[in-house]
């Protein structure tokens, strides 16, 4: 009798309750993430005809990628590739210094031979920009660097007897400001991830290298960097995502200017779809799909470059 009751209890499945608990998340995710993504793909194959959008096939893709004989379609093509080039420039310009600075600080903070007072406070201070919203940082830099003679940077230059700078009218300064903001926002997070990767390396490897008389540079090149490849690959994927979606700083500070020097892909999508008098939802959705495909290609290339060699 007891064995029958026990077998009956064991046969009861509680899996359905688990599905009931996680169902709200998947329903919300499907409604706000999956369906808009699918709808974006569908709209990219239609014209800009409002409620009655005609099916045009690959015409929108052809316009953005190759242009055409019409002057208006060529303008879409030129502006799209200008936005694509700017996105790559702005991403590389903030990613490279971010990686070097984060790696330098991570190695510094995890070196057992260095006894740095207040190490914990330094790490907290460097991570703080990551928890500040990009909108707040953009508003801060609007006060610090602008075209006005009373902004903080021009006030300092005036006190030094130097000429003031029209930061918003200079393409080099505008790009530099956007790159610096991105680097400043994310280097703390990258540093923490680098530190976790270094701390996950077997300490005996560093001890053996020190016993053998290896220098700090040799340890970095021969032990730290090779074993950090998976972590650097993960950071690169995250940085590529942030770079492709770069929008807030550009919308608030430069508005894509001057001379379209900071006109990113995300800002192009916004201006094409919502931010101008001649809205073209179809072209904006098409640019979004191309951006999505470009992100997948970049992630695949990064994974291939940083994949583990254990299978070789």
Secondary structure, DSSP 8 states (H G I E B T S, - for coil): -HHHHHHHHHT---HHHHHHHHHHHHHHHIIIIIHHHHHHHHHTTB-S-TTS--B-TTHHHHHHHH--SSHHHHHHHHHHHHHHHHHHHHHHHHHHHHHHHHHHHHHHHH-TT---TTHHHHHHHHHHHHHS-HHHHHHHHHHHSSSSTTSHHHHHHHHTT-----GGG-HHHHHHHHHHHHHHHHHHHHHHHHHHHHHTS-HHHHHHHHHTT--HHHHIIIIIHHHTHHHHHHHHHHHHHHHHT--HHIIIIITT-STTTT--HHHHHHHHHTSSSS--HHHHHHHHHHHHHHHHHHHHHHHHHH---TT-
